[in-house]
Amino acid sequence: MTTKAQYRGGLLHYYESDTYETTHVMAPVFGKEDFMGVAFDTTNLWGARDTAGGAETVVADASGGHLSLALTNTSEAQLAGWDWADQRTLSLDKQPCIEFRFRLSVLPTTGVIACLGLCGDHNAAVDTVAESIWFRLDGATGGLITVEHDDATTESSKVTTGLTLLATDWVIGRIECFSPTDIRFYLNGSRVASGTTFSGNGVPTLALQPVMRIGKESAGTPVGTMLVDYVKWWTKR
């Protein structure tokens, strides 16, 4: 393994050269969750968002620690998710960044939607979350990853990244908000959806929280399981 160093957004970043995982950032505020515990922990920042049969669990004996967000084929609305319980302490004007390593071990089927990124207050219905900056996977398109940005003044919905995951594929997704007028999305170190300008300038001090979620919003038997290896976030103070 070799390491690459870059200045991005006025901060020094170090990357693992093969996977482009961010290994270190010289940022005033930095946090990481690696899911290394023996049980699901909601005692600190995080809170669960589960409905009916949706479940959040730490995978037993997973190398490096994995969080599983899983749905069952029971015909009911289900949600499995994790966020900061609407404690929105990442401000868009402070240049927040977030990174996940994840895979869809059971690809979502029609009626299931999975999202990872930043958002405002929680809502069980994905499309009624008032503010979002995230990667999205819709069961109707299998493992295709799209990106979205939505706030009170602008909306860019389901812009394709061109990357479709298989159930065996791990991917590293990073969202950089170094400029509210030019929010950028990366998969495995390569910028995606670059033909669209994602501008959050309409609400430059937007308050955000990290989110990982997968759900089906009405009764039905579609399924999906998302595994998250880690989540990292960093920002200026």
Backbone as numpy.savetxt, mean C-alpha at the origin, in Angstrom:
# Nx Ny Nz CAx CAy CAz Cx Cy Cz
25.18 -8.71 -2.95 24.35 -7.52 -2.95 25.22 -6.28 -2.95
24.87 -5.30 -3.75 25.52 -4.00 -3.70 24.47 -2.96 -3.34
24.95 -1.81 -2.93 24.06 -0.75 -2.48 24.25 0.48 -3.35
23.13 1.10 -3.70 23.16 2.36 -4.43 22.69 3.47 -3.50
23.33 4.63 -3.60 22.93 5.79 -2.81 22.46 6.89 -3.75
21.37 7.53 -3.41 20.83 8.63 -4.21 20.25 9.69 -3.29
20.35 10.95 -3.73 19.60 12.02 -3.08 18.27 12.16 -3.80
17.20 12.02 -3.04 15.86 12.16 -3.60 15.04 13.02 -2.65
14.46 14.08 -3.18 13.67 14.97 -2.35 14.47 15.65 -1.26
15.79 15.81 -1.48 16.65 16.42 -0.48 17.10 15.49 0.61
16.75 14.18 0.53 17.13 13.19 1.52 18.02 12.14 0.87
18.95 11.58 1.65 19.84 10.54 1.14 19.19 9.18 1.34
19.06 8.43 0.22 18.44 7.10 0.23 19.47 6.05 -0.18
19.39 4.87 0.44 20.22 3.73 0.06 19.31 2.61 -0.42
19.68 1.99 -1.55 18.86 0.95 -2.16 19.65 -0.32 -2.36
19.00 -1.47 -2.16 19.56 -2.75 -2.54 19.49 -2.82 -4.07
20.62 -3.05 -4.72 20.72 -2.84 -6.16 19.94 -3.86 -6.98
19.72 -5.08 -6.46 19.03 -6.10 -7.25 17.51 -5.93 -7.22
16.96 -5.66 -6.04 15.51 -5.55 -5.91 15.02 -4.12 -5.82
15.91 -3.20 -5.56 15.64 -1.78 -5.34 14.80 -1.55 -4.08
14.92 -2.45 -3.12 14.34 -2.19 -1.80 15.10 -1.04 -1.14
14.38 -0.11 -0.52 15.02 0.96 0.23 15.55 0.38 1.54
16.85 0.42 1.72 17.46 -0.18 2.91 17.74 0.83 4.01
17.86 2.10 3.66 18.08 3.12 4.68 17.77 4.49 4.08
17.20 5.36 4.90 16.91 6.73 4.50 17.37 7.67 5.60
18.08 8.72 5.24 18.47 9.74 6.21 17.34 10.75 6.32
16.26 10.37 7.01 15.07 11.20 7.13 14.79 11.50 8.60
14.21 12.68 8.89 13.89 13.00 10.28 12.90 12.05 10.92
11.93 11.55 10.15 10.93 10.62 10.67 10.97 9.36 9.81
11.14 8.21 10.45 11.24 6.96 9.71 10.60 5.86 10.54
9.88 4.95 9.88 9.29 3.82 10.58 9.25 2.60 9.68
9.17 1.41 10.32 9.16 0.16 9.57 8.40 -0.89 10.36
7.64 -1.71 9.67 6.97 -2.86 10.26 7.34 -4.10 9.45
7.94 -5.10 10.11 8.43 -6.29 9.44 7.62 -7.54 9.77
6.62 -7.43 10.63 5.73 -8.56 10.97 6.52 -9.74 11.53
7.44 -9.44 12.44 8.27 -10.48 13.02 7.70 -11.04 14.32
6.56 -10.51 14.78 5.97 -10.98 16.02 5.30 -12.34 15.84
4.91 -12.92 16.96 4.25 -14.23 16.91 2.75 -14.10 16.83
2.22 -12.88 16.96 0.78 -12.67 16.89 0.51 -11.30 16.29
-0.69 -11.12 15.81 -1.09 -9.84 15.24 -1.16 -8.79 16.35
-0.46 -7.68 16.17 -0.31 -6.68 17.22 -0.99 -5.37 16.81
-2.02 -4.97 17.56 -2.68 -3.69 17.29 -2.53 -2.74 18.48
-1.47 -2.94 19.26 -1.34 -2.17 20.49 -0.58 -0.87 20.29
0.05 -0.67 19.16 0.85 0.53 18.95 0.17 1.42 17.91
0.76 1.58 16.75 0.18 2.43 15.72 -1.04 1.80 15.05
-1.01 0.49 14.89 -1.87 -0.15 13.92 -3.21 -0.59 14.48
-4.21 -0.64 13.60 -5.53 -1.16 13.95 -6.04 -2.02 12.82
-6.77 -3.06 13.17 -7.33 -3.99 12.18 -8.63 -3.45 11.62
-8.92 -3.84 10.38 -10.18 -3.48 9.71 -10.77 -4.77 9.15
-11.37 -5.57 10.00 -11.90 -6.83 9.50 -13.43 -6.85 9.57
-14.02 -7.44 8.55 -15.45 -7.60 8.46 -15.75 -9.05 8.15
-16.67 -9.65 8.92 -17.12 -11.03 8.70 -15.92 -11.96 8.65
-15.76 -12.74 7.55 -14.70 -13.74 7.49 -13.35 -13.22 7.08
-13.19 -11.93 6.82 -11.89 -11.38 6.49 -10.96 -11.48 7.69
-9.69 -11.81 7.44 -8.78 -12.08 8.57 -7.40 -11.50 8.33
-6.81 -10.95 9.41 -5.43 -10.48 9.40 -4.63 -11.37 10.35
-3.59 -12.00 9.85 -2.79 -12.89 10.67 -1.32 -12.78 10.30
-0.44 -13.02 11.27 0.98 -13.16 11.00 1.22 -14.60 10.56
1.90 -14.78 9.42 2.13 -16.12 8.87 3.17 -16.85 9.72
2.85 -18.05 10.12 3.77 -18.82 10.96 5.06 -19.16 10.22
6.19 -18.89 10.87 7.52 -19.31 10.39 7.88 -18.73 9.03
7.26 -17.63 8.62 7.61 -17.01 7.33 8.93 -16.27 7.46
9.87 -16.57 6.58 11.19 -15.94 6.64 11.07 -14.43 6.52
11.57 -13.70 7.51 11.50 -12.25 7.49 10.19 -11.69 8.01
9.18 -12.54 8.22 7.90 -12.08 8.73 6.95 -11.64 7.63
5.74 -12.22 7.62 4.73 -11.85 6.62 3.39 -11.62 7.31
2.66 -10.62 6.87 1.27 -10.41 7.25 0.38 -10.96 6.16
-0.63 -11.76 6.55 -1.60 -12.29 5.59 -2.93 -11.56 5.77
-3.46 -11.04 4.67 -4.79 -10.44 4.63 -5.61 -11.32 3.69
-6.61 -12.03 4.24 -7.25 -13.10 3.47 -8.77 -13.00 3.52
-9.39 -13.36 2.40 -10.84 -13.49 2.29 -11.19 -14.95 2.07
-12.40 -15.32 2.44 -12.89 -16.68 2.20 -13.98 -16.65 1.13
-14.43 -17.84 0.73 -15.47 -17.92 -0.31 -16.88 -17.91 0.27
-17.03 -17.58 1.55 -18.36 -17.41 2.13 -19.06 -16.24 1.44
-20.33 -16.40 1.13 -21.08 -15.37 0.41 -21.51 -14.28 1.38
-20.64 -13.29 1.54 -20.90 -12.17 2.43 -19.89 -11.07 2.11
-20.19 -9.84 2.53 -19.21 -8.77 2.43 -18.08 -9.05 3.42
-16.83 -8.92 2.96 -15.69 -9.18 3.82 -14.61 -8.13 3.59
-13.84 -7.86 4.63 -12.70 -6.95 4.54 -11.62 -7.42 5.48
-10.38 -7.42 5.01 -9.22 -7.67 5.85 -8.24 -6.53 5.59
-7.92 -5.77 6.63 -7.06 -4.61 6.41 -6.34 -4.17 7.66
-5.38 -3.28 7.44 -4.54 -2.76 8.52 -4.22 -1.32 8.19
-4.45 -0.41 9.14 -4.06 0.99 8.96 -3.79 1.59 10.34
-3.68 2.91 10.42 -3.36 3.56 11.69 -4.61 4.00 12.45
-5.73 3.32 12.21 -6.98 3.59 12.93 -7.38 5.06 12.83
-7.16 5.61 11.62 -7.50 7.00 11.30 -6.68 8.03 12.07
-5.53 7.64 12.58 -4.55 8.59 13.11 -3.68 9.01 11.94
-4.03 10.15 11.34 -3.44 10.56 10.06 -2.30 11.54 10.32
-1.12 11.02 10.58 0.01 11.86 11.01 1.08 12.04 9.93
0.80 11.61 8.71 1.70 11.87 7.59 1.08 12.98 6.75
1.75 14.14 6.71 1.22 15.30 6.00 1.84 15.39 4.61
1.02 15.57 3.60 1.50 15.56 2.22 2.57 16.61 1.98
2.49 17.77 2.62 3.48 18.83 2.39 4.82 18.53 3.05
4.91 17.46 3.85 6.17 17.06 4.47 6.86 15.94 3.68
6.43 15.70 2.48 7.07 14.77 1.54 7.08 13.32 2.03
5.94 12.78 2.41 5.93 11.39 2.87 6.20 10.40 1.74
6.87 9.31 2.08 7.10 8.19 1.17 6.69 6.91 1.90
6.26 5.91 1.13 5.90 4.64 1.71 6.29 3.53 0.75
6.69 2.39 1.30 7.15 1.28 0.47 6.66 -0.04 1.07
6.23 -0.95 0.20 5.75 -2.27 0.59 6.44 -3.33 -0.27
6.66 -4.50 0.32 6.95 -5.70 -0.47 5.77 -6.63 -0.28
5.14 -7.04 -1.38 3.89 -7.78 -1.26 3.71 -8.74 -2.43
2.79 -9.69 -2.25 2.34 -10.52 -3.35 0.90 -10.95 -3.11
0.24 -11.38 -4.16 -1.11 -11.91 -4.09 -1.01 -13.42 -4.16
-0.91 -14.09 -3.00 -0.73 -15.53 -3.00 -1.98 -16.25 -3.50
-3.14 -15.63 -3.35 -4.37 -16.06 -4.02 -4.86 -14.85 -4.79
-4.76 -14.91 -6.12 -5.13 -13.75 -6.93 -6.59 -13.40 -6.72
-6.91 -12.10 -6.61 -8.30 -11.70 -6.41 -9.15 -12.05 -7.61
-10.36 -12.49 -7.34 -11.32 -12.76 -8.40 -12.36 -11.64 -8.44
-13.18 -11.64 -9.48 -14.10 -10.53 -9.72 -14.94 -10.22 -8.48
-14.94 -8.95 -8.09 -15.65 -8.51 -6.90 -14.73 -8.18 -5.74
-13.43 -8.52 -5.87 -12.44 -8.25 -4.82 -11.56 -7.09 -5.25
-11.22 -6.21 -4.30 -10.32 -5.09 -4.55 -9.27 -5.06 -3.44
-7.99 -4.97 -3.82 -6.89 -4.85 -2.87 -6.18 -3.52 -3.07
-5.76 -2.87 -1.98 -5.08 -1.58 -2.06 -3.95 -1.51 -1.05
-2.85 -0.83 -1.42 -1.74 -0.56 -0.52 -1.24 0.84 -0.80
-1.05 1.65 0.24 -0.52 2.98 0.03 -0.84 3.90 1.18
-1.34 5.10 0.84 -1.70 6.12 1.81 -3.17 6.49 1.59
-3.85 6.85 2.68 -5.25 7.24 2.53 -5.65 8.17 3.66
-6.86 8.74 3.51 -7.48 9.51 4.58 -8.22 8.57 5.51
-9.35 9.01 6.03 -10.11 8.17 6.95 -10.65 6.93 6.26
-10.75 5.85 7.01 -11.21 4.56 6.49 -12.67 4.63 6.06
-12.98 3.87 5.01 -14.35 3.57 4.64 -14.35 2.15 4.10
-15.38 1.39 4.44 -15.44 0.00 3.98 -15.53 -0.10 2.47
-16.13 0.89 1.82 -16.24 0.92 0.36 -15.03 1.66 -0.21
-14.23 0.96 -0.99 -12.98 1.53 -1.51 -13.21 2.84 -2.23
-14.19 2.88 -3.11 -14.38 4.05 -3.96 -14.98 5.25 -3.24
-15.34 5.09 -1.96 -15.83 6.22 -1.19 -14.82 6.68 -0.13
-13.62 6.10 -0.14 -12.52 6.66 0.67 -12.20 8.03 0.08
-12.30 9.08 0.88 -12.25 10.45 0.34 -10.89 10.81 -0.23
-9.81 10.31 0.39 -8.46 10.64 -0.08 -7.65 9.36 -0.18
-6.98 9.19 -1.30 -6.17 7.99 -1.47 -5.01 8.26 -2.42
-3.86 7.64 -2.10 -2.68 7.60 -2.97 -2.17 6.18 -2.82
-2.53 5.29 -3.77 -2.24 3.88 -3.53 -2.14 3.05 -4.80
-1.55 1.85 -4.60 -1.60 0.80 -5.61 -2.91 0.05 -5.42
-3.49 -0.40 -6.53 -4.80 -1.06 -6.47 -4.80 -2.27 -7.41
-5.44 -3.35 -6.96 -5.63 -4.54 -7.78 -7.09 -4.93 -7.72
-7.75 -4.99 -8.87 -9.15 -5.36 -8.97 -9.27 -6.78 -9.48
-10.12 -7.57 -8.82 -10.27 -8.96 -9.22 -10.68 -9.15 -10.65
-11.42 -8.20 -11.21 -11.88 -8.32 -12.59 -10.72 -8.35 -13.58
-9.57 -7.81 -13.17 -8.39 -7.80 -14.05 -7.26 -8.66 -13.47
-7.58 -9.56 -12.55 -6.60 -10.50 -12.02 -5.49 -9.80 -11.26
-4.26 -10.01 -11.67 -3.11 -9.45 -10.97 -2.61 -8.13 -11.52
-3.40 -7.45 -12.36 -2.96 -6.17 -12.91 -2.92 -5.11 -11.80
-1.78 -4.42 -11.70 -1.63 -3.35 -10.72 -1.94 -2.02 -11.38
-2.83 -1.26 -10.76 -3.10 0.11 -11.19 -2.73 1.05 -10.05
-2.74 2.36 -10.32 -2.48 3.35 -9.27 -3.59 4.38 -9.27
-3.81 4.98 -8.10 -4.86 5.98 -7.95 -4.39 7.13 -7.08
-4.92 8.30 -7.38 -4.80 9.46 -6.49 -6.15 10.15 -6.47
-6.64 10.43 -5.26 -7.94 11.06 -5.12 -7.92 11.98 -3.90
-8.39 13.22 -4.07 -8.60 14.11 -2.93 -9.82 14.97 -3.22
-9.98 16.06 -2.48 -11.19 16.86 -2.61 -11.29 17.60 -3.95
-10.17 17.71 -4.67 -10.20 18.50 -5.89 -9.84 17.72 -7.15
-9.13 16.59 -7.02 -8.69 15.85 -8.20 -8.91 14.37 -8.01
-8.98 13.65 -9.13 -9.08 12.20 -9.07 -8.44 11.60 -10.32
-7.53 10.68 -10.11 -6.95 9.87 -11.19 -7.18 8.42 -10.80
-8.08 7.75 -11.49 -8.56 6.44 -11.05 -8.02 5.31 -11.92
-7.48 4.29 -11.27 -7.08 3.04 -11.90 -6.23 3.24 -13.15
-5.16 4.02 -13.00 -4.21 4.21 -14.09 -3.29 3.00 -14.14
-3.21 2.34 -15.28 -2.48 1.08 -15.35 -0.97 1.27 -15.19
-0.34 0.30 -14.55 1.12 0.27 -14.46 1.72 -0.62 -15.54
0.88 -1.43 -16.18 1.36 -2.38 -17.17 1.93 -3.65 -16.58
1.94 -3.78 -15.24 2.49 -4.96 -14.58 1.36 -5.82 -14.04
1.33 -7.09 -14.46 0.35 -8.05 -13.98 1.07 -9.13 -13.19
0.67 -9.34 -11.94 1.32 -10.29 -11.06 0.76 -11.69 -11.23
1.64 -12.67 -11.09 1.23 -14.05 -10.87 1.17 -14.30 -9.36
0.55 -15.38 -8.96 0.42 -15.67 -7.54 1.77 -15.92 -6.87
2.80 -16.21 -7.65 4.14 -16.48 -7.11 5.03 -15.24 -7.06
4.56 -14.11 -7.58 5.41 -12.93 -7.75 5.39 -12.02 -6.52
6.57 -11.75 -5.98 6.73 -10.67 -5.01 7.08 -9.39 -5.76
6.59 -8.26 -5.27 6.89 -6.99 -5.91 7.10 -5.94 -4.83
8.00 -4.99 -5.10 8.24 -3.88 -4.19 7.61 -2.63 -4.78
6.64 -2.09 -4.07 5.96 -0.88 -4.52 6.32 0.29 -3.62
6.67 1.42 -4.24 7.03 2.62 -3.48 6.26 3.82 -4.02
5.79 4.66 -3.12 5.10 5.90 -3.46 5.91 7.05 -2.90
6.30 7.99 -3.75 7.09 9.15 -3.33 6.28 10.42 -3.51
6.15 11.19 -2.44 5.42 12.46 -2.48 6.38 13.61 -2.23
7.53 13.59 -2.91 8.50 14.66 -2.72 7.95 16.01 -3.16
7.04 16.00 -4.14 6.35 17.21 -4.56 4.86 16.93 -4.61
4.03 17.71 -3.91 2.59 17.47 -3.97 2.03 17.58 -5.39
2.73 18.28 -6.26 2.25 18.44 -7.63 2.73 17.33 -8.56
3.56 16.41 -8.04 4.11 15.35 -8.89 4.36 14.10 -8.04
3.27 13.47 -7.61 3.35 12.24 -6.83 3.77 11.11 -7.75
4.73 10.29 -7.32 5.30 9.27 -8.20 5.17 7.87 -7.60
4.95 6.90 -8.49 4.76 5.51 -8.12 5.87 4.67 -8.77
6.41 3.70 -8.01 7.48 2.83 -8.50 7.16 1.38 -8.18
7.49 0.48 -9.09 7.42 -0.95 -8.88 8.78 -1.55 -9.21
9.37 -2.24 -8.25 10.70 -2.84 -8.42 11.71 -1.84 -8.96
11.64 -0.62 -8.45 12.62 0.40 -8.79 12.33 1.19 -10.04
11.33 0.80 -10.83 11.01 1.50 -12.07 9.76 2.34 -11.90
9.82 3.58 -12.36 8.64 4.44 -12.26 7.54 3.90 -13.17
6.31 3.91 -12.68 5.16 3.43 -13.44 4.11 4.53 -13.54
3.24 4.39 -14.54 2.17 5.36 -14.79 2.73 6.78 -14.93
3.91 6.89 -15.53 4.58 8.19 -15.64 3.91 9.12 -16.65
3.03 8.58 -17.48 2.32 9.41 -18.44 1.21 10.24 -17.82
0.90 9.99 -16.56 -0.13 10.74 -15.84 0.52 11.57 -14.75
0.13 12.84 -14.64 0.59 13.69 -13.55 -0.38 13.58 -12.39
0.12 13.09 -11.26 -0.70 12.94 -10.07 -0.41 14.13 -9.15
-1.29 15.10 -9.14 -1.07 16.33 -8.39 -2.01 16.41 -7.19
-1.42 16.57 -6.01 -2.20 16.78 -4.80 -2.15 18.21 -4.33
-1.84 19.14 -5.22 -1.67 20.53 -4.84 -2.96 21.17 -4.37
-4.11 20.57 -4.74 -5.38 21.13 -4.30 -5.55 21.05 -2.79
-4.92 20.03 -2.17 -4.95 19.88 -0.71 -3.52 19.59 -0.26
-2.63 20.58 -0.29 -1.20 20.30 -0.07 -0.86 19.85 1.34
-1.70 20.13 2.34 -1.43 19.69 3.71 -2.30 18.49 4.08
-2.70 17.71 3.09 -3.57 16.56 3.31 -2.96 15.62 4.36
-3.77 15.23 5.35 -3.33 14.31 6.41 -3.62 12.88 5.99
-2.61 12.00 6.09 -2.69 10.65 5.54 -2.23 9.61 6.56
-2.60 8.35 6.28 -2.15 7.20 7.07 -1.81 6.06 6.12
-0.90 5.16 6.50 -0.64 3.97 5.69 -1.85 3.04 5.71
-2.01 2.27 4.62 -3.12 1.33 4.55 -2.73 0.12 3.72
-3.20 -1.05 4.15 -3.14 -2.30 3.40 -4.51 -2.95 3.56
-5.19 -3.28 2.48 -6.54 -3.82 2.61 -6.91 -4.67 1.40
-7.77 -5.67 1.65 -8.36 -6.45 0.58 -9.79 -6.77 1.00
-10.73 -6.63 0.08 -12.11 -6.85 0.49 -13.05 -7.08 -0.67
-14.24 -7.58 -0.33 -15.37 -7.66 -1.26 -16.53 -6.96 -0.58
-17.19 -6.05 -1.30 -18.12 -5.13 -0.67 -19.56 -5.61 -0.67
-19.83 -6.76 -1.28 -21.17 -7.31 -1.27 -21.09 -8.83 -1.20
-22.22 -9.45 -0.89 -22.25 -10.90 -0.77 -21.84 -11.56 -2.08
-21.06 -12.59 -1.98 -20.56 -13.31 -3.14 -19.45 -14.23 -2.70
-18.96 -15.05 -3.62 -17.96 -16.06 -3.26 -16.55 -15.78 -3.79
-16.24 -14.58 -4.30 -14.87 -14.34 -4.75 -13.89 -14.39 -3.58
-12.62 -14.64 -3.91 -11.59 -14.80 -2.88 -10.35 -13.99 -3.25
-9.43 -13.93 -2.33 -8.14 -13.28 -2.56 -7.35 -13.27 -1.27
-6.04 -13.39 -1.39 -5.14 -13.31 -0.23 -3.93 -12.46 -0.60
-3.65 -11.46 0.21 -2.48 -10.61 0.01 -1.50 -10.84 1.15
-0.24 -11.08 0.81 0.83 -11.20 1.79 1.69 -9.93 1.72
2.01 -9.37 2.88 2.86 -8.19 2.96 4.10 -8.55 3.78
5.26 -8.41 3.17 6.52 -8.76 3.82 6.99 -7.64 4.74
6.83 -6.39 4.29 7.19 -5.25 5.14 6.47 -4.01 4.63
6.40 -3.01 5.49 6.00 -1.67 5.10 6.95 -0.70 5.78
7.44 0.29 5.01 8.33 1.33 5.53 7.73 2.68 5.15
7.91 3.66 6.02 7.46 5.01 5.72 8.49 6.00 6.25
8.62 7.12 5.58 9.53 8.17 6.04 9.05 9.52 5.53
9.46 10.57 6.23 8.97 11.90 5.92 9.85 12.97 6.57
9.75 14.18 6.08 10.36 15.30 6.78 9.45 15.70 7.94
10.02 16.40 8.91 9.27 16.73 10.11 8.42 17.99 9.92
